[in-house]
Amino acid sequence: AAELRSMGVAVPEVVAIERSVVGANWQAVGGWTDGQHRLGTSPEKDVGFPYRSSLVPRRNAELDERMTRHSWQSYLIASAQFAEWIDRGRPAPTHS
């Protein structure tokens, strides 16, 4: 919603509510996992996947580009971990 809003598209406000902490269901504190298991879904299938937007006529490519800013690869690049992740065979991250 934030990227659409930044493009001038009218979108509803999105509020995520967690019982204890942000991302609790992905951490041991949430009681659903010990946080050490590997993700079953490839991290490349992140929030923007499959990057074929169809919500904003004539601006879908722009939306896809904006969504890549929130991608797993973008996170790894920003945290200087991308090359190591590739060299190690793209291991699935843990929940924690």
Phi, psi and omega per residue, in radians:
A1 nan -0.655 -3.104
A2 -1.102 -0.719 3.138
E3 -1.193 -0.712 3.084
L4 -1.086 -0.772 3.133
R5 -1.058 -0.710 -3.141
S6 -1.167 -0.327 3.076
M7 -1.570 0.015 3.129
G8 1.529 0.221 3.137
V9 -1.550 2.334 3.100
A10 -1.253 2.108 3.138
V11 -2.388 2.691 3.096
P12 -1.261 2.759 3.029
E13 -1.276 2.352 3.135
V14 -1.907 2.212 3.120
V15 -2.180 2.159 3.079
A16 -1.776 2.264 -3.110
I17 -2.035 2.206 3.104
E18 -2.009 2.501 -3.132
R19 -1.151 -0.740 -3.061
S20 -2.090 -1.102 -3.118
V21 -2.402 2.839 3.106
V22 -1.040 2.265 3.120
G23 1.250 0.468 -3.049
A24 -0.985 -0.656 -3.110
N25 -1.192 -0.232 3.129
W26 -1.743 -0.021 -3.084
Q27 -2.135 2.821 3.140
A28 -1.026 -0.608 -3.113
V29 -1.056 -0.430 -3.130
G30 -1.366 -0.280 3.097
G31 1.480 -0.005 -3.120
W32 -1.704 -0.362 -3.100
T33 -2.663 2.800 3.029
D34 -1.506 -0.021 3.110
G35 1.445 -0.089 -3.068
Q36 -1.769 -0.243 3.133
H37 -1.189 2.577 3.085
R38 -1.318 2.556 3.081
L39 -1.114 2.459 3.127
G40 -1.466 -0.389 3.134
T41 -1.751 2.389 3.124
S42 -0.962 2.357 3.136
P43 -1.130 -0.309 3.070
E44 -1.173 -0.362 3.087
K45 -1.508 1.092 -3.068
D46 -1.543 -2.827 -3.002
V47 -1.029 -0.509 -3.113
G48 -1.664 -0.175 -3.081
F49 -1.026 2.374 0.163
P50 -1.688 0.331 3.107
Y51 1.000 0.872 3.045
R52 -2.352 1.039 -3.068
S53 -1.063 2.619 3.074
S54 -2.471 0.501 -3.073
L55 -1.656 -0.445 -3.020
V56 -2.203 1.634 -3.108
P57 -0.855 2.355 3.120
R58 1.183 0.037 3.135
R59 -2.334 0.259 -3.098
N60 -1.134 -0.641 3.100
A61 -1.104 -0.668 3.090
E62 -1.107 -0.753 3.108
L63 -1.077 -0.771 3.112
D64 -1.040 -0.752 3.127
E65 -1.092 -0.747 3.120
R66 -1.099 -0.675 -3.123
M67 -1.197 -0.482 3.112
T68 -1.119 -0.351 3.091
R69 -1.113 -0.358 -3.112
H70 -1.851 0.226 -3.049
S71 -1.398 2.835 3.060
W72 -1.023 -0.781 -3.129
Q73 -1.088 -0.721 3.128
S74 -1.098 -0.710 3.076
Y75 -1.059 -0.814 -3.127
L76 -1.101 -0.700 3.122
I77 -1.121 -0.802 -3.123
A78 -1.127 -0.503 -3.121
S79 -1.762 0.267 3.080
A80 0.988 0.668 3.141
Q81 -2.074 -0.039 -3.005
F82 -1.087 -0.892 -3.097
A83 -1.050 -0.767 3.138
E84 -1.098 -0.718 3.133
W85 -1.068 -0.767 3.102
I86 -1.122 -0.856 -3.097
D87 -1.092 -0.474 3.135
R88 -1.543 0.119 3.072
G89 1.543 0.414 3.102
R90 0.988 0.951 -3.118
P91 -1.130 2.535 3.099
A92 -1.172 2.355 3.098
P93 -1.262 2.825 3.053
T94 -1.450 2.972 3.120
H95 -1.194 -0.494 -3.031
S96 -1.408 nan nan
